[in-house]
Amino acid sequence: MSNYNMNDFGAVGDEKTINTEAIQRAIDTASKNGGGRVIFERGIYQTGSFILKSNVELYLEHGCKISGSPDLNDYREMEGEGFAMDTIEPKKEITKHALILASGAENISIRGYGEINGNGLAFYRDSRFDPKQNKFEKP
């Protein structure tokens, strides 16, 4: 299995940089070359939605954290079979988004000792998604 280091694709684990494009480039490259392991080194990698593809493993080293962006504009809107959400507005706006996506992909995995934090609480602070108005409950 070939290894692809996120830093070689321009990712910066500084908790500020949005790394969505770098992450997707690494995944796309690994998939295009028949698969491989995409390695995240120690650091906090802020990102919007990215798509896992067949034969790709994400490996999170100890001290690595993938953190969802607090900006809804950094997320792809899910469409197509399996993504239909029967919810009322404005909940519908946030239930159609996800940090990690995959559709029709085979042999994918996320491994290692790192952490993934979707940062969902950031959207509770957005006035469009007022938990009292929309009956959301904070965990």
N, CA, C and O atoms as a GROMACS GRO file, in nm:
protein
  556
    1MET      N    1   0.084  -0.117   0.000
    1MET     CA    2   0.000   0.000   0.000
    1MET      C    3   0.089   0.125   0.000
    1MET      O    4   0.182   0.135   0.079
    2SER      N    5   0.059   0.216  -0.088
    2SER     CA    6   0.134   0.342  -0.095
    2SER      C    7   0.085   0.438   0.012
    2SER      O    8  -0.032   0.440   0.048
    3ASN      N    9   0.178   0.519   0.063
    3ASN     CA   10   0.146   0.620   0.164
    3ASN      C   11   0.146   0.758   0.101
    3ASN      O   12   0.230   0.790   0.017
    4TYR      N   13   0.051   0.840   0.143
    4TYR     CA   14   0.038   0.978   0.095
    4TYR      C   15   0.028   1.068   0.218
    4TYR      O   16  -0.071   1.063   0.291
    5ASN      N   17   0.130   1.149   0.240
    5ASN     CA   18   0.133   1.237   0.356
    5ASN      C   19   0.057   1.365   0.325
    5ASN      O   20   0.082   1.430   0.223
    6MET      N   21  -0.035   1.402   0.413
    6MET     CA   22  -0.117   1.521   0.391
    6MET      C   23  -0.033   1.647   0.371
    6MET      O   24  -0.069   1.734   0.292
    7ASN      N   25   0.078   1.657   0.442
    7ASN     CA   26   0.162   1.776   0.431
    7ASN      C   27   0.217   1.793   0.290
    7ASN      O   28   0.240   1.906   0.246
    8ASP      N   29   0.239   1.684   0.218
    8ASP     CA   30   0.287   1.690   0.080
    8ASP      C   31   0.182   1.747  -0.015
    8ASP      O   32   0.215   1.786  -0.127
    9PHE      N   33   0.058   1.753   0.029
    9PHE     CA   34  -0.051   1.804  -0.054
    9PHE      C   35  -0.095   1.944  -0.009
    9PHE      O   36  -0.196   1.997  -0.056
   10GLY      N   37  -0.018   2.003   0.082
   10GLY     CA   38  -0.043   2.140   0.124
   10GLY      C   39  -0.126   2.155   0.250
   10GLY      O   40  -0.163   2.267   0.286
   11ALA      N   41  -0.156   2.046   0.318
   11ALA     CA   42  -0.234   2.056   0.442
   11ALA      C   43  -0.149   2.118   0.553
   11ALA      O   44  -0.028   2.094   0.561
   12VAL      N   45  -0.213   2.197   0.636
   12VAL     CA   46  -0.146   2.263   0.748
   12VAL      C   47  -0.227   2.235   0.874
   12VAL      O   48  -0.344   2.272   0.883
   13GLY      N   49  -0.166   2.170   0.970
   13GLY     CA   50  -0.235   2.135   1.094
   13GLY      C   51  -0.224   2.242   1.200
   13GLY      O   52  -0.179   2.215   1.312
   14ASP      N   53  -0.265   2.364   1.166
   14ASP     CA   54  -0.249   2.478   1.258
   14ASP      C   55  -0.380   2.522   1.324
   14ASP      O   56  -0.383   2.623   1.394
   15GLU      N   57  -0.487   2.448   1.302
   15GLU     CA   58  -0.620   2.476   1.358
   15GLU      C   59  -0.688   2.596   1.294
   15GLU      O   60  -0.801   2.629   1.331
   16LYS      N   61  -0.624   2.664   1.199
   16LYS     CA   62  -0.682   2.782   1.136
   16LYS      C   63  -0.709   2.759   0.987
   16LYS      O   64  -0.815   2.797   0.936
   17THR      N   65  -0.613   2.698   0.919
   17THR     CA   66  -0.622   2.679   0.774
   17THR      C   67  -0.733   2.580   0.741
   17THR      O   68  -0.744   2.474   0.803
   18ILE      N   69  -0.815   2.614   0.641
   18ILE     CA   70  -0.916   2.520   0.593
   18ILE      C   71  -0.847   2.428   0.492
   18ILE      O   72  -0.800   2.474   0.387
   19ASN      N   73  -0.840   2.301   0.523
   19ASN     CA   74  -0.762   2.203   0.447
   19ASN      C   75  -0.843   2.117   0.352
   19ASN      O   76  -0.793   2.015   0.304
   20THR      N   77  -0.965   2.154   0.324
   20THR     CA   78  -1.053   2.070   0.244
   20THR      C   79  -0.991   2.032   0.110
   20THR      O   80  -0.991   1.914   0.073
   21GLU      N   81  -0.939   2.128   0.037
   21GLU     CA   82  -0.883   2.100  -0.096
   21GLU      C   83  -0.762   2.009  -0.087
   21GLU      O   84  -0.748   1.918  -0.169
   22ALA      N   85  -0.674   2.031   0.009
   22ALA     CA   86  -0.556   1.946   0.024
   22ALA      C   87  -0.595   1.803   0.059
   22ALA      O   88  -0.538   1.708   0.005
   23ILE      N   89  -0.691   1.788   0.149
   23ILE     CA   90  -0.737   1.654   0.186
   23ILE      C   91  -0.796   1.583   0.066
   23ILE      O   92  -0.766   1.467   0.041
   24GLN      N   93  -0.882   1.654  -0.009
   24GLN     CA   94  -0.945   1.590  -0.125
   24GLN      C   95  -0.842   1.555  -0.231
   24GLN      O   96  -0.854   1.451  -0.295
   25ARG      N   97  -0.741   1.640  -0.252
   25ARG     CA   98  -0.635   1.610  -0.349
   25ARG      C   99  -0.561   1.482  -0.311
   25ARG      O  100  -0.533   1.398  -0.397
   26ALA      N  101  -0.530   1.467  -0.184
   26ALA     CA  102  -0.459   1.347  -0.137
   26ALA      C  103  -0.545   1.222  -0.157
   26ALA      O  104  -0.496   1.120  -0.205
   27ILE      N  105  -0.673   1.230  -0.122
   27ILE     CA  106  -0.764   1.117  -0.140
   27ILE      C  107  -0.778   1.084  -0.288
   27ILE      O  108  -0.770   0.967  -0.326
   28ASP      N  109  -0.798   1.185  -0.371
   28ASP     CA  110  -0.813   1.163  -0.516
   28ASP      C  111  -0.688   1.100  -0.575
   28ASP      O  112  -0.698   1.009  -0.658
   29THR      N  113  -0.571   1.147  -0.534
   29THR     CA  114  -0.445   1.092  -0.584
   29THR      C  115  -0.429   0.946  -0.544
   29THR      O  116  -0.394   0.862  -0.627
   30ALA      N  117  -0.456   0.916  -0.418
   30ALA     CA  118  -0.445   0.777  -0.371
   30ALA      C  119  -0.542   0.688  -0.449
   30ALA      O  120  -0.503   0.579  -0.493
   31SER      N  121  -0.664   0.731  -0.465
   31SER     CA  122  -0.764   0.651  -0.536
   31SER      C  123  -0.726   0.631  -0.683
   31SER      O  124  -0.737   0.520  -0.736
   32LYS      N  125  -0.682   0.738  -0.746
   32LYS     CA  126  -0.644   0.732  -0.888
   32LYS      C  127  -0.528   0.634  -0.910
   32LYS      O  128  -0.520   0.570  -1.014
   33ASN      N  129  -0.439   0.623  -0.811
   33ASN     CA  130  -0.324   0.533  -0.821
   33ASN      C  131  -0.352   0.393  -0.769
   33ASN      O  132  -0.259   0.317  -0.743
   34GLY      N  133  -0.478   0.359  -0.754
   34GLY     CA  134  -0.514   0.224  -0.712
   34GLY      C  135  -0.538   0.208  -0.563
   34GLY      O  136  -0.569   0.098  -0.517
   35GLY      N  137  -0.525   0.316  -0.488
   35GLY     CA  138  -0.551   0.312  -0.345
   35GLY      C  139  -0.427   0.341  -0.264
   35GLY      O  140  -0.316   0.349  -0.317
   36GLY      N  141  -0.447   0.357  -0.134
   36GLY     CA  142  -0.335   0.384  -0.045
   36GLY      C  143  -0.380   0.443   0.085
   36GLY      O  144  -0.499   0.459   0.112
   37ARG      N  145  -0.281   0.475   0.166
   37ARG     CA  146  -0.304   0.530   0.300
   37ARG      C  147  -0.272   0.679   0.298
   37ARG      O  148  -0.162   0.720   0.262
   38VAL      N  149  -0.371   0.760   0.336
   38VAL     CA  150  -0.353   0.905   0.348
   38VAL      C  151  -0.324   0.933   0.495
   38VAL      O  152  -0.409   0.909   0.581
   39ILE      N  153  -0.204   0.984   0.522
   39ILE     CA  154  -0.157   0.999   0.660
   39ILE      C  155  -0.169   1.144   0.707
   39ILE      O  156  -0.120   1.237   0.642
   40PHE      N  157  -0.234   1.160   0.821
   40PHE     CA  158  -0.243   1.289   0.889
   40PHE      C  159  -0.145   1.285   1.006
   40PHE      O  160  -0.159   1.203   1.096
   41GLU      N  161  -0.047   1.374   1.004
   41GLU     CA  162   0.048   1.384   1.115
   41GLU      C  163  -0.013   1.465   1.229
   41GLU      O  164  -0.123   1.518   1.217
   42ARG      N  165   0.060   1.473   1.338
   42ARG     CA  166   0.019   1.551   1.455
   42ARG      C  167  -0.019   1.693   1.412
   42ARG      O  168   0.053   1.756   1.334
   43GLY      N  169  -0.131   1.743   1.463
   43GLY     CA  170  -0.178   1.877   1.432
   43GLY      C  171  -0.330   1.878   1.428
   43GLY      O  172  -0.394   1.773   1.436
   44ILE      N  173  -0.387   1.997   1.417
   44ILE     CA  174  -0.532   2.011   1.408
   44ILE      C  175  -0.566   2.060   1.267
   44ILE      O  176  -0.531   2.172   1.229
   45TYR      N  177  -0.634   1.975   1.191
   45TYR     CA  178  -0.665   2.000   1.051
   45TYR      C  179  -0.811   2.041   1.039
   45TYR      O  180  -0.900   1.956   1.046
   46GLN      N  181  -0.835   2.169   1.021
   46GLN     CA  182  -0.970   2.220   1.003
   46GLN      C  183  -1.013   2.192   0.858
   46GLN      O  184  -0.934   2.210   0.766
   47THR      N  185  -1.138   2.148   0.839
   47THR     CA  186  -1.183   2.113   0.705
   47THR      C  187  -1.334   2.122   0.692
   47THR      O  188  -1.408   2.118   0.791
   48GLY      N  189  -1.377   2.134   0.568
   48GLY     CA  190  -1.517   2.118   0.534
   48GLY      C  191  -1.534   1.975   0.483
   48GLY      O  192  -1.451   1.889   0.510
   49SER      N  193  -1.642   1.951   0.409
   49SER     CA  194  -1.671   1.816   0.359
   49SER      C  195  -1.565   1.766   0.263
   49SER      O  196  -1.514   1.840   0.180
   50PHE      N  197  -1.532   1.638   0.278
   50PHE     CA  198  -1.449   1.571   0.178
   50PHE      C  199  -1.507   1.432   0.152
   50PHE      O  200  -1.581   1.378   0.233
   51ILE      N  201  -1.472   1.377   0.036
   51ILE     CA  202  -1.530   1.251  -0.009
   51ILE      C  203  -1.426   1.141  -0.008
   51ILE      O  204  -1.323   1.151  -0.075
   52LEU      N  205  -1.452   1.036   0.069
   52LEU     CA  206  -1.366   0.918   0.066
   52LEU      C  207  -1.394   0.839  -0.061
   52LEU      O  208  -1.508   0.833  -0.108
   53LYS      N  209  -1.291   0.780  -0.116
   53LYS     CA  210  -1.305   0.703  -0.240
   53LYS      C  211  -1.251   0.562  -0.221
   53LYS      O  212  -1.179   0.534  -0.124
   54SER      N  213  -1.286   0.475  -0.312
   54SER     CA  214  -1.250   0.333  -0.301
   54SER      C  215  -1.101   0.312  -0.279
   54SER      O  216  -1.017   0.380  -0.337
   55ASN      N  217  -1.072   0.214  -0.194
   55ASN     CA  218  -0.936   0.167  -0.166
   55ASN      C  219  -0.848   0.271  -0.097
   55ASN      O  220  -0.726   0.268  -0.110
   56VAL      N  221  -0.911   0.361  -0.023
   56VAL     CA  222  -0.835   0.464   0.048
   56VAL      C  223  -0.857   0.448   0.199
   56VAL      O  224  -0.970   0.433   0.246
   57GLU      N  225  -0.747   0.453   0.272
   57GLU     CA  226  -0.750   0.451   0.418
   57GLU      C  227  -0.701   0.586   0.468
   57GLU      O  228  -0.596   0.634   0.425
   58LEU      N  229  -0.776   0.647   0.559
   58LEU     CA  230  -0.727   0.765   0.630
   58LEU      C  231  -0.661   0.714   0.757
   58LEU      O  232  -0.720   0.636   0.831
   59TYR      N  233  -0.538   0.758   0.780
   59TYR     CA  234  -0.467   0.716   0.901
   59TYR      C  235  -0.433   0.840   0.982
   59TYR      O  236  -0.360   0.927   0.936
   60LEU      N  237  -0.485   0.846   1.103
   60LEU     CA  238  -0.466   0.962   1.192
   60LEU      C  239  -0.363   0.926   1.298
   60LEU      O  240  -0.390   0.844   1.387
   61GLU      N  241  -0.246   0.987   1.288
   61GLU     CA  242  -0.141   0.961   1.386
   61GLU      C  243  -0.180   1.017   1.522
   61GLU      O  244  -0.266   1.104   1.533
   62HIS      N  245  -0.114   0.967   1.626
   62HIS     CA  246  -0.136   1.017   1.762
   62HIS      C  247  -0.112   1.168   1.764
   62HIS      O  248  -0.011   1.216   1.712
   63GLY      N  249  -0.205   1.243   1.822
   63GLY     CA  250  -0.191   1.388   1.828
   63GLY      C  251  -0.254   1.460   1.711
   63GLY      O  252  -0.248   1.582   1.702
   64CYS      N  253  -0.315   1.385   1.620
   64CYS     CA  254  -0.383   1.444   1.505
   64CYS      C  255  -0.531   1.462   1.538
   64CYS      O  256  -0.593   1.380   1.606
   65LYS      N  257  -0.585   1.572   1.490
   65LYS     CA  258  -0.728   1.596   1.506
   65LYS      C  259  -0.782   1.654   1.376
   65LYS      O  260  -0.731   1.755   1.327
   66ILE      N  261  -0.884   1.590   1.320
   66ILE     CA  262  -0.958   1.646   1.207
   66ILE      C  263  -1.077   1.717   1.268
   66ILE      O  264  -1.158   1.656   1.338
   67SER      N  265  -1.088   1.847   1.240
   67SER     CA  266  -1.191   1.929   1.303
   67SER      C  267  -1.279   1.991   1.196
   67SER      O  268  -1.230   2.053   1.102
   68GLY      N  269  -1.409   1.975   1.210
   68GLY     CA  270  -1.503   2.033   1.115
   68GLY      C  271  -1.502   2.185   1.122
   68GLY      O  272  -1.499   2.243   1.231
   69SER      N  273  -1.505   2.248   1.007
   69SER     CA  274  -1.510   2.394   1.000
   69SER      C  275  -1.639   2.444   1.066
   69SER      O  276  -1.743   2.379   1.054
   70PRO      N  277  -1.634   2.558   1.133
   70PRO     CA  278  -1.756   2.616   1.190
   70PRO      C  279  -1.840   2.693   1.088
   70PRO      O  280  -1.944   2.749   1.122
   71ASP      N  281  -1.795   2.697   0.962
   71ASP     CA  282  -1.864   2.770   0.856
   71ASP      C  283  -1.940   2.672   0.766
   71ASP      O  284  -1.878   2.591   0.698
   72LEU      N  285  -2.072   2.679   0.766
   72LEU     CA  286  -2.155   2.588   0.688
   72LEU      C  287  -2.122   2.594   0.539
   72LEU      O  288  -2.144   2.496   0.467
   73ASN      N  289  -2.069   2.706   0.492
   73ASN     CA  290  -2.032   2.720   0.350
   73ASN      C  291  -1.916   2.629   0.310
   73ASN      O  292  -1.893   2.609   0.191
   74ASP      N  293  -1.844   2.573   0.407
   74ASP     CA  294  -1.733   2.482   0.378
   74ASP      C  295  -1.779   2.338   0.358
   74ASP      O  296  -1.697   2.248   0.335
   75TYR      N  297  -1.910   2.314   0.366
   75TYR     CA  298  -1.964   2.179   0.355
   75TYR      C  299  -2.041   2.161   0.225
   75TYR      O  300  -2.107   2.252   0.175
   76ARG      N  301  -2.030   2.040   0.170
   76ARG     CA  302  -2.108   2.005   0.052
   76ARG      C  303  -2.249   1.970   0.096
   76ARG      O  304  -2.271   1.915   0.204
   77GLU      N  305  -2.344   2.004   0.012
   77GLU     CA  306  -2.481   1.965   0.039
   77GLU      C  307  -2.502   1.826  -0.020
   77GLU      O  308  -2.476   1.804  -0.139
   78MET      N  309  -2.548   1.734   0.062
   78MET     CA  310  -2.567   1.597   0.017
   78MET      C  311  -2.693   1.588  -0.067
   78MET      O  312  -2.799   1.639  -0.031
   79GLU      N  313  -2.680   1.522  -0.180
   79GLU     CA  314  -2.794   1.501  -0.269
   79GLU      C  315  -2.790   1.359  -0.320
   79GLU      O  316  -2.686   1.292  -0.317
   80GLY      N  317  -2.904   1.313  -0.368
   80GLY     CA  318  -2.908   1.180  -0.429
   80GLY      C  319  -2.967   1.076  -0.335
   80GLY      O  320  -3.006   1.106  -0.223
   81GLU      N  321  -2.972   0.954  -0.384
   81GLU     CA  322  -3.031   0.844  -0.310
   81GLU      C  323  -2.961   0.826  -0.175
   81GLU      O  324  -2.838   0.825  -0.167
   82GLY      N  325  -3.040   0.811  -0.072
   82GLY     CA  326  -2.985   0.791   0.061
   82GLY      C  327  -2.960   0.919   0.138
   82GLY      O  328  -2.933   0.915   0.257
   83PHE      N  329  -2.969   1.032   0.070
   83PHE     CA  330  -2.943   1.158   0.138
   83PHE      C  331  -3.069   1.242   0.158
   83PHE      O  332  -3.060   1.356   0.206
   84ALA      N  333  -3.185   1.188   0.124
   84ALA     CA  334  -3.309   1.264   0.140
   84ALA      C  335  -3.339   1.280   0.288
   84ALA      O  336  -3.342   1.183   0.363
   85MET      N  337  -3.360   1.401   0.328
   85MET     CA  338  -3.389   1.429   0.468
   85MET      C  339  -3.532   1.482   0.479
   85MET      O  340  -3.565   1.585   0.419
   86ASP      N  341  -3.614   1.414   0.555
   86ASP     CA  342  -3.752   1.456   0.572
   86ASP      C  343  -3.762   1.540   0.699
   86ASP      O  344  -3.810   1.494   0.802
   87THR      N  345  -3.715   1.663   0.689
   87THR     CA  346  -3.716   1.752   0.804
   87THR      C  347  -3.775   1.885   0.764
   87THR      O  348  -3.790   1.916   0.646
   88ILE      N  349  -3.808   1.963   0.863
   88ILE     CA  350  -3.863   2.095   0.837
   88ILE      C  351  -3.752   2.199   0.838
   88ILE      O  352  -3.646   2.177   0.897
   89GLU      N  353  -3.776   2.310   0.773
   89GLU     CA  354  -3.680   2.421   0.777
   89GLU      C  355  -3.679   2.479   0.917
   89GLU      O  356  -3.783   2.473   0.982
   90PRO      N  357  -3.570   2.535   0.969
   90PRO     CA  358  -3.440   2.542   0.906
   90PRO      C  359  -3.353   2.422   0.936
   90PRO      O  360  -3.238   2.417   0.891
   91LYS      N  361  -3.403   2.323   1.010
   91LYS     CA  362  -3.322   2.205   1.039
   91LYS      C  363  -3.270   2.141   0.910
   91LYS      O  364  -3.157   2.094   0.904
   92LYS      N  365  -3.354   2.142   0.808
   92LYS     CA  366  -3.317   2.080   0.681
   92LYS      C  367  -3.183   2.134   0.630
   92LYS      O  368  -3.105   2.060   0.570
   93GLU      N  369  -3.157   2.261   0.654
   93GLU     CA  370  -3.035   2.324   0.604
   93GLU      C  371  -2.909   2.260   0.662
   93GLU      O  372  -2.809   2.249   0.592
   94ILE      N  373  -2.913   2.217   0.786
   94ILE     CA  374  -2.793   2.158   0.844
   94ILE      C  375  -2.793   2.006   0.840
   94ILE      O  376  -2.687   1.945   0.854
   95THR      N  377  -2.907   1.943   0.820
   95THR     CA  378  -2.908   1.797   0.817
   95THR      C  379  -2.867   1.744   0.681
   95THR      O  380  -2.854   1.622   0.664
   96LYS      N  381  -2.846   1.830   0.584
   96LYS     CA  382  -2.804   1.787   0.451
   96LYS      C  383  -2.653   1.801   0.431
   96LYS      O  384  -2.605   1.794   0.318
   97HIS      N  385  -2.578   1.820   0.538
   97HIS     CA  386  -2.435   1.840   0.530
   97HIS      C  387  -2.364   1.739   0.619
   97HIS      O  388  -2.416   1.698   0.722
   98ALA      N  389  -2.244   1.700   0.579
   98ALA     CA  390  -2.164   1.608   0.660
   98ALA      C  391  -2.017   1.638   0.640
   98ALA      O  392  -1.977   1.695   0.538
   99LEU      N  393  -1.936   1.600   0.736
   99LEU     CA  394  -1.792   1.622   0.728
   99LEU      C  395  -1.727   1.522   0.633
   99LEU      O  396  -1.651   1.561   0.544
  100ILE      N  397  -1.757   1.395   0.651
  100ILE     CA  398  -1.695   1.290   0.570
  100ILE      C  399  -1.805   1.220   0.490
  100ILE      O  400  -1.903   1.171   0.547
  101LEU      N  401  -1.788   1.216   0.359
  101LEU     CA  402  -1.885   1.156   0.270
  101LEU      C  403  -1.824   1.039   0.194
  101LEU      O  404  -1.703   1.034   0.173
  102ALA      N  405  -1.908   0.946   0.155
  102ALA     CA  406  -1.868   0.838   0.065
  102ALA      C  407  -1.996   0.782   0.003
  102ALA      O  408  -2.096   0.766   0.073
  103SER      N  409  -1.993   0.755  -0.125
  103SER     CA  410  -2.108   0.697  -0.192
  103SER      C  411  -2.057   0.599  -0.297
  103SER      O  412  -1.984   0.637  -0.388
  104GLY      N  413  -2.096   0.474  -0.284
  104GLY     CA  414  -2.052   0.372  -0.378
  104GLY      C  415  -1.907   0.333  -0.363
  104GLY      O  416  -1.852   0.263  -0.449
  105ALA      N  417  -1.843   0.377  -0.256
  105ALA     CA  418  -1.701   0.346  -0.234
  105ALA      C  419  -1.687   0.210  -0.165
  105ALA      O  420  -1.772   0.171  -0.085
  106GLU      N  421  -1.580   0.141  -0.198
  106GLU     CA  422  -1.551   0.011  -0.138
  106GLU      C  423  -1.412   0.014  -0.077
  106GLU      O  424  -1.325   0.089  -0.120
  107ASN      N  425  -1.394  -0.071   0.024
  107ASN     CA  426  -1.263  -0.088   0.086
  107ASN      C  427  -1.207   0.045   0.138
  107ASN      O  428  -1.094   0.082   0.106
  108ILE      N  429  -1.286   0.114   0.217
  108ILE     CA  430  -1.242   0.240   0.278
  108ILE      C  431  -1.234   0.221   0.430
  108ILE      O  432  -1.306   0.140   0.487
  109SER      N  433  -1.145   0.296   0.492
  109SER     CA  434  -1.134   0.288   0.638
  109SER      C  435  -1.074   0.416   0.695
  109SER      O  436  -1.006   0.492   0.625
  110ILE      N  437  -1.100   0.436   0.823
  110ILE     CA  438  -1.038   0.544   0.900
  110ILE      C  439  -0.977   0.476   1.022
  110ILE      O  440  -1.048   0.414   1.101
  111ARG      N  441  -0.846   0.490   1.036
  111ARG     CA  442  -0.775   0.419   1.142
  111ARG      C  443  -0.677   0.512   1.211
  111ARG      O  444  -0.657   0.626   1.169
  112GLY      N  445  -0.617   0.462   1.316
  112GLY     CA  446  -0.512   0.535   1.384
  112GLY      C  447  -0.553   0.577   1.523
  112GLY      O  448  -0.652   0.529   1.579
  113TYR      N  449  -0.474   0.668   1.579
  113TYR     CA  450  -0.490   0.709   1.718
  113TYR      C  451  -0.536   0.853   1.731
  113TYR      O  452  -0.541   0.906   1.842
  114GLY      N  453  -0.569   0.917   1.621
  114GLY     CA  454  -0.612   1.055   1.624
  114GLY      C  455  -0.760   1.069   1.656
  114GLY      O  456  -0.824   0.974   1.699
  115GLU      N  457  -0.810   1.188   1.635
  115GLU     CA  458  -0.948   1.222   1.673
  115GLU      C  459  -1.018   1.291   1.557
  115GLU      O  460  -0.955   1.364   1.480
  116ILE      N  461  -1.148   1.268   1.546
  116ILE     CA  462  -1.231   1.342   1.451
  116ILE      C  463  -1.338   1.413   1.532
  116ILE      O  464  -1.412   1.350   1.608
  117ASN      N  465  -1.346   1.545   1.514
  117ASN     CA  466  -1.446   1.625   1.584
  117ASN      C  467  -1.524   1.701   1.479
  117ASN      O  468  -1.472   1.794   1.418
  118GLY      N  469  -1.648   1.662   1.457
  118GLY     CA  470  -1.731   1.726   1.356
  118GLY      C  471  -1.768   1.870   1.388
  118GLY      O  472  -1.819   1.942   1.302
  119ASN      N  473  -1.744   1.912   1.512
  119ASN     CA  474  -1.765   2.051   1.553
  119ASN      C  475  -1.911   2.095   1.541
  119ASN      O  476  -1.939   2.211   1.511
  120GLY      N  477  -2.003   2.003   1.563
  120GLY     CA  478  -2.145   2.033   1.550
  120GLY      C  479  -2.195   2.143   1.640
  120GLY      O  480  -2.289   2.215   1.605
  121LEU      N  481  -2.133   2.159   1.757
  121LEU     CA  482  -2.179   2.264   1.848
  121LEU      C  483  -2.161   2.404   1.789
  121LEU      O  484  -2.229   2.497   1.833
  122ALA      N  485  -2.073   2.420   1.693
  122ALA     CA  486  -2.054   2.551   1.629
  122ALA      C  487  -2.184   2.598   1.565
  122ALA      O  488  -2.210   2.718   1.558
  123PHE      N  489  -2.266   2.505   1.518
  123PHE     CA  490  -2.390   2.542   1.450
  123PHE      C  491  -2.502   2.575   1.548
  123PHE      O  492  -2.602   2.636   1.508
  124TYR      N  493  -2.489   2.536   1.672
  124TYR     CA  494  -2.587   2.576   1.773
  124TYR      C  495  -2.573   2.723   1.805
  124TYR      O  496  -2.668   2.785   1.852
  125ARG      N  497  -2.456   2.779   1.781
  125ARG     CA  498  -2.434   2.921   1.808
  125ARG      C  499  -2.480   3.008   1.691
  125ARG      O  500  -2.480   3.131   1.702
  126ASP      N  501  -2.519   2.948   1.580
  126ASP     CA  502  -2.568   3.020   1.463
  126ASP      C  503  -2.716   3.051   1.487
  126ASP      O  504  -2.795   2.960   1.512
  127SER      N  505  -2.754   3.177   1.478
  127SER     CA  506  -2.892   3.216   1.509
  127SER      C  507  -2.995   3.147   1.420
  127SER      O  508  -3.111   3.134   1.460
  128ARG      N  509  -2.955   3.102   1.301
  128ARG     CA  510  -3.049   3.032   1.214
  128ARG      C  511  -3.089   2.898   1.273
  128ARG      O  512  -3.193   2.842   1.237
  129PHE      N  513  -3.008   2.846   1.363
  129PHE     CA  514  -3.032   2.714   1.419
  129PHE      C  515  -3.048   2.722   1.570
  129PHE      O  516  -2.991   2.641   1.644
  130ASP      N  517  -3.125   2.819   1.614
  130ASP     CA  518  -3.148   2.840   1.757
  130ASP      C  519  -3.210   2.714   1.818
  130ASP      O  520  -3.319   2.674   1.778
  131PRO      N  521  -3.141   2.652   1.913
  131PRO     CA  522  -3.191   2.527   1.968
  131PRO      C  523  -3.327   2.541   2.037
  131PRO      O  524  -3.404   2.445   2.038
  132LYS      N  525  -3.357   2.656   2.093
  132LYS     CA  526  -3.487   2.674   2.159
  132LYS      C  527  -3.598   2.686   2.055
  132LYS      O  528  -3.705   2.628   2.070
  133GLN      N  529  -3.571   2.760   1.951
  133GLN     CA  530  -3.671   2.780   1.846
  133GLN      C  531  -3.694   2.650   1.768
  133GLN      O  532  -3.808   2.620   1.733
  134ASN      N  533  -3.589   2.576   1.741
  134ASN     CA  534  -3.599   2.458   1.656
  134ASN      C  535  -3.602   2.327   1.734
  134ASN      O  536  -3.598   2.218   1.675
  135LYS      N  537  -3.608   2.337   1.866
  135LYS     CA  538  -3.616   2.220   1.953
  135LYS      C  539  -3.494   2.129   1.941
  135LYS      O  540  -3.505   2.008   1.960
  136PHE      N  541  -3.377   2.188   1.910
  136PHE     CA  542  -3.252   2.112   1.915
  136PHE      C  543  -3.212   2.104   2.062
  136PHE      O  544  -3.240   2.196   2.139
  137GLU      N  545  -3.150   1.999   2.100
  137GLU     CA  546  -3.100   1.987   2.236
  137GLU      C  547  -2.949   1.975   2.231
  137GLU      O  548  -2.895   1.896   2.153
  138LYS      N  549  -2.881   2.052   2.314
  138LYS     CA  550  -2.736   2.039   2.322
  138LYS      C  551  -2.704   1.908   2.392
  138LYS      O  552  -2.770   1.873   2.490
  139PRO      N  553  -2.604   1.836   2.343
  139PRO     CA  554  -2.567   1.711   2.409
  139PRO      C  555  -2.509   1.736   2.546
  139PRO      O  556  -2.472   1.641   2.616
   0.00000   0.00000   0.00000
